Amino acid sequence: MEALIIAIGVKACCVGSATIGGACNWAVNKKIKWADLLVAVAVGWVAAELFLPPVMMHYQLDVTWGPALSFLIGFSAIRMLPVIEARIRNLIEKS
């Protein structure tokens, strides 16, 4: 993993591993749409740019933890999409 991080960078590895996390979840649960994989890529990019650097700095984690954390983010983000969509719909319908 360290050689891959050195070769293409931490952020690219984080986006890739979030995408792989979303693809693994899609392989397990075939009800997920292809568009949700694009959302996993977007979530991976946002996590790599905004979320992971402060978390890794706060907990003083090594750079090799970045792809592992983003895999979990990509895996769980695709699982959370139906819940998030339902809550947003409920908020829109109430107002």
C-alpha positions in Angstrom: 0.0 0.0 0.0 2.9 2.4 0.8 4.3 2.0 -2.7 0.9 2.8 -4.3 0.5 5.8 -2.0 4.0 7.0 -3.0 3.3 6.4 -6.7 -0.2 8.0 -7.2 -0.7 10.0 -3.9 -2.8 9.6 -0.9 -5.9 11.4 -2.2 -6.1 9.3 -5.3 -5.8 6.1 -3.2 -8.6 7.4 -0.9 -10.9 8.1 -3.8 -10.1 4.7 -5.4 -10.7 2.8 -2.2 -14.0 4.6 -1.5 -15.0 3.6 -5.0 -14.0 0.0 -4.3 -15.9 0.1 -1.0 -19.0 1.2 -2.9 -18.5 -1.4 -5.6 -18.1 -4.1 -2.9 -21.4 -3.1 -1.4 -23.0 -3.1 -4.8 -21.7 -6.6 -5.4 -23.3 -7.8 -2.2 -26.6 -5.8 -2.6 -27.6 -5.9 -6.3 -30.6 -3.5 -5.6 -28.2 -0.6 -5.6 -28.3 1.4 -8.8 -25.2 2.2 -11.0 -25.7 5.9 -10.2 -25.0 5.2 -6.6 -21.5 4.1 -7.5 -20.9 7.6 -8.9 -22.1 8.9 -5.6 -19.6 6.7 -3.9 -16.9 8.3 -6.0 -18.1 11.7 -5.1 -18.2 10.8 -1.4 -14.7 9.4 -1.7 -13.4 12.6 -3.3 -15.1 14.8 -0.6 -13.8 12.6 2.1 -10.3 12.6 0.7 -10.3 16.4 0.3 -12.2 17.6 3.4 -12.8 14.9 6.0 -9.8 12.5 6.1 -6.9 15.0 6.5 -8.2 16.6 9.7 -9.2 13.3 11.2 -5.8 11.7 10.4 -4.0 14.8 11.8 -6.1 14.9 14.9 -5.5 11.2 15.8 -1.9 11.3 14.4 -2.5 8.4 12.0 -0.1 7.3 9.4 -0.9 7.9 5.7 -1.6 4.2 5.2 -4.7 4.6 7.3 -6.3 7.0 4.7 -7.3 4.4 2.1 -8.7 2.1 4.8 -10.8 4.8 6.3 -12.0 5.9 2.9 -13.0 2.3 2.0 -15.2 2.3 5.1 -16.6 5.7 4.1 -17.4 4.5 0.6 -18.9 1.2 1.8 -21.1 2.9 4.4 -22.0 5.9 2.3 -23.7 3.8 -0.3 -25.6 2.0 2.5 -26.7 5.3 4.0 -28.1 6.7 0.7 -31.7 5.3 1.0 -31.9 6.6 4.6 -30.6 10.1 3.7 -32.9 10.3 0.7 -35.9 9.3 2.8 -35.1 12.0 5.4 -34.7 14.7 2.8 -38.0 13.7 1.2 -39.7 13.9 4.6 -38.3 17.3 5.3 -39.4 18.6 1.9 -42.9 17.1 2.3 -43.3 18.7 5.7 -42.4 22.2 4.6 
